Structures are given as C-alpha cells and as structure tokens.
Amino acid sequence: MRQRERANHVLQRLNEAYPEPPIPLDHSDPFTLLIAVLLSAQCTDKKVNEVTPALFAAGPTPQAMAGLEEDTIRHHIRQLGLAKTKARNVKKLAQILVVAHNSEVPASFEQLEALPGVGHKTASVVMAQAFGVPAFPVDTHIHRLAQRWGLSSGDSVQRTEQDLKRLFPEDAWNRLHLQIIFYGREHCTARGCNGTTCPLCRELYPNRRRPVPYKKA
C-alpha cells in the first residue's frame, strides 16, 4: 500500500470500529475539559477521572477555582504525577481566565497556549472537543501509531501532526484522534504491539516481520 492508501484504510477501519468515540476525560463544559486535559499530562485518563469529581465540586468555575488555596487544589489531585506544579498552574490559569477572559475559556489556540500549563496538544484538544474547531491533537501514543502505520516519519510530534492533517480530511480530524487513542489502548499498545501484531498493523503490512523502530517525540 502507498501512504495515502494506508491512511484511507486506517480511516475506514476506525470508522467501523469507533463510529462515535466518546471523550475519555469526564467534564461538563470547556473549563472542566481544559483542567482535565491539563491534569492528564503524564497520567492516565482513568486516574484523572477519579480525582476530578471532588476538584470540580470544590471549583466548578474559574471564579471558584481561583478562590481555592493552592494547597487545597493539590490535596484534591495529590494522586496525580506532578501534583504540585499542576496545582499551581490550575490556580494561575483560573485567575487569568477571571481577570483577562471574563471567566470564559478562550476559543483561540494562541490565547489557550498562553495559559499556564497549556501546551499545543492541550489547546488542540480543547479547540476540537469544546469548540468543534478542526484540530489533530497528537500525544505520544498517536505519535507512535503514526510511525507503525507508515503515516509519518516520526521525526517529531509537530511533524506527525502535519503529516496526519495532510493525509486525512479535515472533517475527520476531531473524531479520528479519539479513534486512534481508543484503538491504541485496545489493540496497539506500547508493549502489546511492535507494528507486527495488532489487526491494523497486520492488514497494512502483511509481510512485516521486524519491529518498527520508535522515534521518541
């Protein structure tokens, strides 16, 4: 298969398997989604979903979150990695939203990425899932699968994002990044598949016998 054919095959298979993929992080609005995505760095979505109900009960809005003590926020998220840094960023972020954005989450990549603890991937998730703006958030797992499936050279996360946007139709981006996440968790995990084991890897490269070298982001 050529690269474009592989991309079309991936899209077809993932649409069949996950026609309406849910957002893995529990949230009720753009603010709680933004906080949940920020907290998910170096953590599993499952663990984040375990701690956010109590955090969001205490700080359901930017005003309420900004009013919490940093130690209180850290107490709620203490089970997560980098809890101290995340607590500081959550409080500062909430304060900025109140003062600079009228307590609203901005629907702008530039303004989101200017917030504490918010990088391009986090901003992309919020823009895609909260505001419906076409985006293709690329995490480590999507970066890895894009290499296994021959959709990107894997030189960097930025390059992978560019390649995936080029190969797939824009109206599929927001759904597809979730579909890849769910497929990766179920079939093409970091240790469970090396590019030769899972159904999609076998379909895309039926004669492949050696592992695909992984280039870290």
N, C-alpha and C positions, 0 to 999 in steps of 0.2 A: 504493500500500500504506500502511496505517496502521502505526504504530510496532510494535505487537505482532505484526502480520503480517510485518513485516520481520525481527523477531527470530526468529520461527518459521522463516522461510525461511533465515536465516543458520544456524540450528542444524541444520536438515535437510541443507543443502549441506555443512557442515563435518563432520557425522557421516558423510556419504557419502565425503568425500574423505580424512578422517583418523579412522578408527574407533578406533584405538588409538595416539594420538600419544605418542612417547617423550619423556622429559625431556631437553632439549637439553644440559644440563650433566652431564658424567661425574662419578659419585660412587658410593660404596659403602654409605653409611649417613647418618643425619641430620647428623652432624658434618661430613663431607666435602661434603654438599649445602649446608649453611649457609655454609661457607667459599667454595665455588664461586660461590654466588649473591652473596655479599658482593664477591667479586673481579670479578664481571661488570659492575659499575657502570661506565658509560662505556667498555665493552669489548665485543667480540663474544664470543659463546659459543665460537666456534671457537678464538679466541686463548686464552681461559681454559682450554679443554680441552688446549691444547698445553703449558701450564705446570704444571697441577696434578698430573700424574703424579709428577714429581720432588718437588714440595712435599709431597704426601701420602705419598710413600715416606719422606721425612725426618720428617714429623709426622703420622702416621696417626690419632692420637688426641688429645684435648685435653691429656693429660699430656705427650705427646711434643711437640706443637706449642708448648705453654707453655715447654718446656725449650729450644727453639731460640732463638738470638740473633736480635734483630730484623733485623740486617744479613743473616743467613742467609735469613730469610724474604723479605726484599726482593730478595736475589740471585735466588731462585727465581722471583719474579714481576716482575722488572725490565722485562720486555717490556710489561707492562700499564700503562695510564694510572693516575696517582695511586699509583704503587707504594709510595712512602714512607709515605703515610698509610694505605694498605691494610695494609702490613706491621705498622705499629704497632697497628692495630685487630685484626688477626688474633691477634697475640700477647696483647694485653689480653683479647680475647674468650676465648681458650683458658684464660688464667689464671683468669678469672671462672668459667668452667664447672667448672674443677677445684675451686676454693675454695667456690663458692656453690651448685653444682648437682651435686655428686658426679660430676663428669666426664661428665654427660649433657646433651644438648641439651633444654631445657625445651619441653614441648608447650603453650605458652601465648603468646598474642600479646603480652601485657603484659611477660612476662619476656624474650621474644626482642627486643622493641623497646627494652628497657633495655640491651642489649648494644652494645658499641662498633661503629659502622659498620653497624648493622642498623636499617633503617627499616621502614615498614609493608609495602612491597612485598616486601622480602626475607623478612620474617616470614610474609607470606601464602604465598609460595612454599614455605617450609619446612613450614608448617602443612598446606598442601594436599598436597604431594608426599611428605613424610616421614611425616606422621601421619594423612593422609586426612581432615583436618578441612575442611569446605566453606569455600572462600575464593576470591576472584577477584582475583589479583594483576594490577594494571594498570601496564604500562610505557608508555613514550612511544608505541610503535607501536600498542598496543591502544587507547590514548587517541585516536590519530589515526584508526584504522579505525572506532571507535565513532562519531566525527563523520561520516566519509564515508558510513556506512551509516544515518545518521539515528537512531542508538540513544541518543545523548546530546548535550547542548548543547555539551559540551566546555569548560565554564567552568573545570573543574579536574579533576585526576586523582581526587580524592575524589568529586566529583560523578559522574564517569564510572563509578567503581566502584559507587556507589549505584544508578545507572541500570541497569547491566548485571545487578546482583543482583536488581533488581526485575523485569526483563524475562525472565530465564532461570530455569528450575527449579534449585533448589539442588543437586540431584544431578548437574547438568551442569557446575557451575562449574569444578571441578578439571580436568576434561578440556577444557572449552571454552577456557579461557585459553591452553592449549597449542595447540589447534586454530587459534585466531586468529593466534598467533605464526607457526605454520608456513604458514598461508595468506598472511599478510602478506609473509613472506620470499619466497615463490614467485610471488605474483601482484600484491600490492598494496603495493609498496614506496613509500618516501617520494618518490622521484623517478620511479618507473615507473608510478604511477597517481595521478591527482589527483581520483579519485572518478567518473571517466567512462570508464575504460579496462578494468579487470580484469573477469572474468566476473561476480563477485558485484555489483560496482558497477553493471554494465550491467543485470543482472537486477532489482536493487532499484529502479533509477531509469533505465528505458529511454529516457526523453526528456531526460535531463540532458545539457546541453552545456557548462556552465561548471564550472571547478574549484570544489571545496568549500573555503572559507576554513578554514585550520587555526588553532585557538586553542591556543597552547602551554600546557603544564601549569604 
